[in-house]
Amino acid sequence: MLAVIGVALLAAILVFVIATSLGGSDSGDGKGGKGGGGAKAEKSEGKFYTVEPGDSLTSIADKTGISVNKLTQLNPDLDPQALISGQRVKLR
C-alpha cells in the first residue's frame, strides 16, 4: 500500500515540476501591452486567459466572471486537473 502511495506522490511531483518548468519558459507573446501584466490585460479585455501558477478552473472562473461550465464548453480539450502555467484558456 505504501508503495502505491509513494508512486502516486512521485508522479504528482513529476507533473508539478514539468508543468512549472514549461510555464516558466514563456516570457510572453507581446499581447499583454495594455496596463501592466499580460495575464491581467488578457483576463479583462482579451479572448484568452493565461493560466498562472496555482490557478484552477474555479479560480479562473472567479477571476474572469465566466462560469466553469462555459469555460469547459469553450475549451473541450482542456483538462481541468492538469492546467499548466502559461497555457491559454479561451474566454469567448
QUITA-V505876 format. One record per residue. SS is DSSP state (H for helix, E for strand, - for the rest). Layout:
ss
SS
SS
//
This chain:
ss
-
H
H
H
H
H
H
H
H
H
H
H
H
H
H
H
H
H
H
H
H
H
H
H
-
-
-
-
-
-
-
-
-
-
-
-
-
H
H
H
H
H
H
H
H
-
-
E
E
E
-
-
-
-
-
-
H
H
H
H
H
H
H
H
-
-
-
H
H
H
H
H
H
H
-
-
-
-
-
-
-
-
-
-
-
-
-
E
E
E
-
-
//
